[in-house]
Amino acid sequence: MLGFVLLTGDDGRQLDLCLHRLQGVVGECLPLVIVDKGSRDGTLERVENFVGGAGPGVRLIKLDEPDLTPATAVALARTEIGAEYLLGLTGQDLLCPETLEPLTRWLAVQKPDLAIIAQGWWQTGAGAILPPVDLAQMAAGGADPAMLVADPRRLMPSRELAARLGTPGTGPLDAWNAYDAALATAGSVMVWPDPVLLRPMPESPLQSLFSALTAHIQSLPRAERGAALGTGVRRIGDVMEFCDPASAEAEIDAALGLFRTLGRGERKLARTAGGPAADLLAALQDGGRRHGRTAARLVLMGQTAAQDRARIAALTGEIRDLRRDLDLALPGPGYMRELYERLRHS
């Protein structure tokens, strides 16, 4: 059985679209636990109205814990319902109802210890979607779970596996550690390639990730640094689709901090790890002291430009669909001209 956990805080009206997507989907067959961590802006009233009309399969837990994490909310919900798999979302996320029935059937037949689901990023609504960077890998089949984006929010462990894993921490590298721990502990791991959740674009995490990776590399014995460095650089590259031009200089400083702690062999390993973060470190090395920062800016500018093109394409598609729907719903120009003439002569 598949169940859902919705963590709400001060989500206000933004929660309405999330609840609209859940309406008619959850109930006895697909239970939902809503955990409100202490909202103060009318969110709780919206949630209570939703629960009142949703039926017995929906439960509400009221807390006063502003720092409650989605992972902790999922762990709490497991004590409330007996669903084998739980999908966690927040009040800013959008569910894709069309994928739920095939996903539920797939889980019932395959029964994996760990399911990895695809997720996308919504811009202004459900129509303007940016796919995850590894969607092509997932859709092609046979994707190596260790090479996918290490985001624990896309993991759905079975009830038994979740009990063994526990709740991850909240540090910059804890998400990677939780992802790796789930892969290492699970007996069977399967990938579901159709986006199930759409999330808002997150803030750029590059500065904190570079700094955390630097501290982590420095704490390791020399023999273990290479593997951790290669994995870390590749994973930082996965999240460079969220580059923020306003943070570019701070991100370059953090990348320089990592670069300066590496030996010659480690620098070569980092630049060949693959992905945009490896390109950034290579630019710092090739540009030297005089031109390294300029070369790094060009790499970040390229990432930002690619992100902007993807956003514009998504928004253009949504506007095109909206215009088509309006043209079909509104009267044509001939009718409006005839109506004008009738009113003018009446």
KACORTA-V662360 format. One record per pair of residues at least 12 apart in sequence whose C-alpha atoms are under 10 Angstrom apart, sorted by sequence separation. I is the first residue (numbers start at 1). J is the second residue. If there is no record, write none. Layout:
I:J
I:J
This chain:
6:18
35:47
48:60
61:73
74:86
119:131
120:132
166:178
216:228
217:229
270:282
271:283
280:292
283:295
284:296
6:19
34:47
47:60
74:87
75:88
118:131
119:132
120:133
134:147
135:148
165:178
168:181
216:229
268:281
271:284
280:293
282:295
283:296
284:297
34:48
74:88
103:117
118:132
119:133
134:148
135:149
267:281
268:282
271:285
281:295
282:296
283:297
61:76
73:88
74:89
119:134
120:135
133:148
134:149
213:228
214:229
217:232
267:282
280:295
281:296
283:298
284:299
6:22
44:60
61:77
73:89
118:134
119:135
132:148
133:149
152:168
165:181
166:182
213:229
216:232
279:295
280:296
283:299
34:51
60:77
71:88
118:135
132:149
165:182
268:285
279:296
280:297
282:299
4:22
33:51
44:62
59:77
70:88
71:89
117:135
164:182
214:232
267:285
280:298
281:299
32:51
61:80
70:89
85:104
213:232
277:296
280:299
70:90
118:138
162:182
165:185
212:232
213:233
279:299
280:300
59:80
69:90
117:138
118:139
161:182
164:185
165:186
279:300
4:26
32:54
59:81
85:107
116:138
152:174
153:175
164:186
210:232
255:277
259:281
277:299
3:26
39:62
58:81
84:107
96:119
152:175
155:178
162:185
209:232
210:233
213:236
258:281
259:282
276:299
277:300
2:26
3:27
31:55
32:56
33:57
34:58
35:59
36:60
37:61
38:62
39:63
57:81
84:108
95:119
151:175
152:176
155:179
161:185
162:186
209:233
256:280
276:300
3:28
31:56
32:57
33:58
34:59
35:60
36:61
37:62
38:63
39:64
150:175
151:176
152:177
153:178
154:179
157:182
161:186
255:280
256:281
259:284
260:285
3:29
4:30
5:31
6:32
7:33
8:34
9:35
10:36
28:54
31:57
32:58
33:59
34:60
35:61
36:62
37:63
38:64
39:65
85:111
94:120
150:176
151:177
152:178
153:179
156:182
157:183
160:186
161:187
209:235
210:236
255:281
259:285
276:302
2:29
3:30
4:31
5:32
6:33
7:34
8:35
9:36
10:37
12:39
16:43
19:46
23:50
27:54
28:55
30:57
31:58
32:59
33:60
34:61
35:62
36:63
37:64
38:65
39:66
84:111
85:112
93:120
94:121
149:176
150:177
151:178
152:179
155:182
209:236
276:303
1:29
2:30
3:31
4:32
5:33
6:34
7:35
8:36
9:37
10:38
11:39
12:40
13:41
15:43
19:47
22:50
23:51
26:54
27:55
28:56
29:57
30:58
31:59
32:60
33:61
34:62
35:63
36:64
37:65
38:66
85:113
93:121
94:122
150:178
151:179
152:180
155:183
158:186
252:280
256:284
1:30
2:31
3:32
4:33
5:34
6:35
7:36
8:37
9:38
10:39
11:40
12:41
13:42
14:43
25:54
26:55
27:56
28:57
36:65
37:66
38:67
84:113
85:114
93:122
116:145
150:179
151:180
157:186
207:236
229:258
252:281
255:284
256:285
1:31
2:32
3:33
4:34
5:35
6:36
7:37
8:38
9:39
10:40
11:41
12:42
13:43
16:46
20:50
23:53
24:54
26:56
27:57
28:58
36:66
37:67
38:68
85:115
87:117
92:122
96:126
115:145
149:179
150:180
152:182
206:236
209:239
8:39
9:40
10:41
11:42
12:43
15:46
16:47
19:50
23:54
26:57
27:58
37:68
94:125
95:126
118:149
205:236
206:237
9:41
10:42
11:43
12:44
15:47
19:51
22:54
26:58
27:59
36:68
37:69
94:126
116:148
157:189
252:284
9:42
10:43
11:44
12:45
13:46
35:68
146:179
156:189
172:205
206:239
229:262
9:43
10:44
12:46
16:50
119:153
145:179
146:180
155:189
172:206
205:239
206:240
8:43
9:44
11:46
35:70
116:151
119:154
145:180
173:208
204:239
205:240
240:275
241:276
8:44
37:73
116:152
117:153
118:154
155:191
172:208
173:209
204:240
206:242
226:262
230:266
233:269
234:270
237:273
240:276
256:292
36:73
116:153
117:154
118:155
146:183
171:208
172:209
173:210
202:239
204:241
205:242
206:243
225:262
229:266
233:270
234:271
237:274
238:275
239:276
240:277
256:293
35:73
116:154
117:155
145:183
146:184
154:192
171:209
172:210
204:242
205:243
206:244
229:267
232:270
233:271
234:272
235:273
237:275
238:276
239:277
8:47
34:73
35:74
115:154
116:155
117:156
172:211
173:212
203:242
204:243
205:244
226:265
227:266
230:269
231:270
233:272
234:273
235:274
236:275
237:276
238:277
33:73
34:74
115:155
116:156
172:212
173:213
201:241
202:242
203:243
204:244
207:247
211:251
214:254
218:258
226:266
229:269
230:270
233:273
234:274
235:275
236:276
237:277
252:292
253:293
256:296
33:74
35:76
114:155
115:156
116:157
154:195
171:212
172:213
201:242
202:243
203:244
204:245
206:247
207:248
210:251
213:254
214:255
217:258
225:266
226:267
229:270
230:271
232:273
233:274
234:275
235:276
236:277
237:278
252:293
255:296
35:77
114:156
115:157
154:196
204:246
205:247
206:248
207:249
208:250
209:251
210:252
211:253
212:254
213:255
214:256
215:257
227:269
230:272
231:273
233:275
234:276
235:277
236:278
237:279
252:294
33:76
34:77
113:156
114:157
115:158
148:191
154:197
173:216
204:247
207:250
208:251
210:253
211:254
214:257
215:258
218:261
226:269
227:270
230:273
231:274
233:276
234:277
237:280
33:77
112:156
113:157
114:158
145:189
204:248
206:250
207:251
210:254
211:255
213:257
214:258
217:261
218:262
226:270
229:273
230:274
233:277
234:278
249:293
252:296
32:77
33:78
112:157
113:158
114:159
144:189
145:190
206:251
207:252
209:254
210:255
211:256
213:258
214:259
217:262
232:277
233:278
251:296
252:297
112:158
113:159
144:190
145:191
205:251
206:252
207:253
208:254
209:255
210:256
211:257
212:258
214:260
215:261
232:278
233:279
251:297
33:80
111:158
113:160
114:161
143:190
144:191
204:251
207:254
208:255
210:257
211:258
214:261
233:280
249:296
32:80
33:81
43:91
113:161
114:162
142:190
143:191
206:254
207:255
210:258
214:262
230:278
233:281
248:296
249:297
252:300
32:81
113:162
142:191
206:255
210:259
248:297
251:300
31:81
141:191
143:193
31:82
32:83
107:158
141:192
249:300
31:83
139:191
141:193
245:297
248:300
5:58
30:83
33:86
138:191
139:192
140:193
248:301
3:57
4:58
5:59
6:60
7:61
8:62
29:83
32:86
34:88
138:192
139:193
3:58
5:60
9:64
31:86
32:87
33:88
34:89
35:90
36:91
138:193
139:194
176:231
245:300
9:65
10:66
30:86
32:88
34:90
137:193
138:194
176:232
244:300
245:301
9:66
34:91
136:193
243:300
244:301
8:66
9:67
135:193
243:301
245:303
9:68
134:193
135:194
173:232
176:235
241:300
243:302
244:303
245:304
8:68
135:195
240:300
243:303
244:304
245:305
7:68
242:303
243:304
7:69
8:70
241:303
242:304
243:305
7:70
132:195
240:303
241:304
243:306
244:307
6:70
7:71
89:153
131:195
240:304
241:305
243:307
5:70
7:72
8:73
88:153
89:154
241:306
242:307
5:71
7:73
87:153
88:154
132:198
241:307
6:73
7:74
87:154
88:155
116:183
131:198
210:277
240:307
241:308
5:73
6:74
87:155
88:156
114:182
130:198
5:74
86:155
87:156
113:182
114:183
129:198
130:199
241:310
4:74
5:75
25:95
30:100
85:155
86:156
87:157
113:183
129:199
130:200
5:76
6:77
18:89
26:97
85:156
86:157
114:185
115:186
129:200
130:201
206:277
5:77
18:90
19:91
21:93
22:94
25:97
84:156
85:157
86:158
113:185
114:186
126:198
4:77
5:78
18:91
19:92
21:94
22:95
24:97
25:98
84:157
85:158
86:159
113:186
114:187
115:188
116:189
117:190
118:191
119:192
125:198
126:199
3:77
4:78
17:91
18:92
19:93
20:94
21:95
22:96
23:97
30:104
84:158
85:159
112:186
113:187
114:188
115:189
116:190
117:191
118:192
119:193
120:194
121:195
3:78
15:90
16:91
17:92
18:93
19:94
20:95
21:96
22:97
25:100
83:158
84:159
85:160
112:187
113:188
114:189
115:190
116:191
117:192
118:193
119:194
120:195
122:197
123:198
125:200
15:91
16:92
17:93
18:94
19:95
21:97
25:101
83:159
84:160
86:162
112:188
113:189
114:190
115:191
116:192
117:193
118:194
119:195
120:196
121:197
122:198
123:199
124:200
4:81
14:91
15:92
17:94
18:95
82:159
84:161
85:162
111:188
112:189
113:190
114:191
115:192
116:193
117:194
118:195
119:196
120:197
121:198
122:199
123:200
3:81
13:91
14:92
15:93
17:95
84:162
110:188
111:189
112:190
117:195
118:196
119:197
120:198
121:199
122:200
123:201
3:82
4:83
11:90
12:91
13:92
14:93
15:94
111:190
112:191
117:196
118:197
119:198
120:199
121:200
122:201
2:82
3:83
11:91
12:92
110:190
117:197
118:198
119:199
120:200
121:201
1:82
2:83
3:84
4:85
5:86
6:87
7:88
8:89
9:90
10:91
11:92
71:152
78:159
120:201
121:202
1:83
2:84
3:85
4:86
5:87
6:88
7:89
8:90
9:91
71:153
1:84
2:85
3:86
4:87
5:88
6:89
7:90
8:91
9:92
70:153
107:190
1:85
2:86
3:87
4:88
5:89
6:90
7:91
8:92
75:159
78:162
147:231
151:235
1:86
2:87
3:88
4:89
5:90
6:91
7:92
78:163
107:192
146:231
149:234
150:235
6:92
106:192
149:235
150:236
6:93
75:162
147:234
148:235
149:236
74:162
75:163
147:235
149:237
150:238
151:239
103:192
149:238
150:239
103:193
148:238
149:239
75:166
103:194
75:167
102:194
74:167
103:196
72:166
73:167
100:194
71:166
72:167
99:194
100:195
71:167
72:168
98:194
99:195
100:196
70:167
71:168
72:169
98:195
99:196
2:100
69:167
71:169
96:194
98:196
99:197
69:168
71:170
96:195
97:196
69:169
95:195
96:196
97:197
2:103
3:104
69:170
95:196
96:197
2:104
94:196
95:197
96:198
1:104
2:105
94:197
95:198
1:105
93:197
94:198
95:199
134:238
2:107
21:126
93:198
94:199
133:238
1:107
2:108
92:198
93:199
94:200
132:238
133:239
1:108
92:199
93:200
132:239
133:240
17:125
89:197
91:199
92:200
133:241
17:126
87:196
88:197
89:198
90:199
132:241
1:111
87:197
89:199
2:156
2:158
130:307
131:310
130:310
129:310
130:311
128:310
129:311
128:311
130:313
131:314
128:312
129:313
130:314
128:313
129:314
130:315
128:314
129:315
127:314
128:315
123:311
127:315
128:316
129:317
122:311
123:312
127:316
128:317
129:318
121:311
124:314
125:315
127:317
128:318
123:314
124:315
127:318
128:319
122:314
123:315
126:318
127:319
122:315
125:318
124:318
127:321
123:318
127:322
